[in-house]
């Protein structure tokens, strides 16, 4: 580890389910293999011995964005060896790859270990706070829009258009040249979506009583023309029931999408920087993470960001 780094850092830690985060002091980890040690927000401060040979464009001091997947994939499975031009032997879909913030420590700490193959340079046009929501919500909705396979002028509907993913999807979709229809079911979310002034058509789903997960799914399927695609990003515990009539007689395709490949991450960041796609954000210091969690539960839309400079 670099000699100029402190020995310890602040971190917000969950010690049990359904409990608040606890602000504590932890030792700063040491990078090995393909690891980068980054100081949030996103500056590389040291690296493992294999890191920079795998991604020669990066170096100490480079500002990078980090999505949650995939940390230390196996490099040998079908996903890792058929990865569609991502770094060699790397896939976000590797079943053995870990998830930052889920299966291992994530971003609620001053320093973190990440895999060099999962990161991308942050364009100079984006601030740290602007880049943060793009690492998960932005990448997920951008990748889903690409999966729709639409050409310029094609139509796409975004259910939950005032949420964290949805309001970015409105911006991405319109700037991709699509005709975008947005649907939501709360006053705050609808207001946020309309205030973006993207020229997307925004509708209130409550007028047709479609607030539950299954009802919302059915509502979206009914919006589709025959031969259309439904790209699912949410995963309620109860799942969804899909009509065989929609699949067989209407030839509707149902696809899932989880974040996006590393090459799509780079494409998304460049697009957001050039086309001025920005999340609506509210910022909190690390010490106020539990307050952020309570605000998140209110479901007011947009994205909540921990700003390490506060």
Secondary structure, DSSP 8 states (H G I E B T S, - for coil): --TTS-SEEEEEE--STT---EEEEEE-----TTEEEEETTTEEEEE-TTHHHHSTT--TT-BEEE-SEEES--SSSHHHHS-TTSSTT--TT-TT-EEBTTTB--SSBSEEEEEGGGEEE--TTS-HHHHHGGGTHHHHHHHHHHHTT--TT-EEEEETTTSHHHHHHHHHHHHTT-EEEEEE-SHHHHHHHHHT----EEEEGGGGT--SHHHHHHHHHHHS-TT-EEEE----TT-----HHHHHTS--EEEE--S--HHHHHHHHHHHHHHT----EEEE-GGGHHHHHHHHHT--SSEEEE-TT-
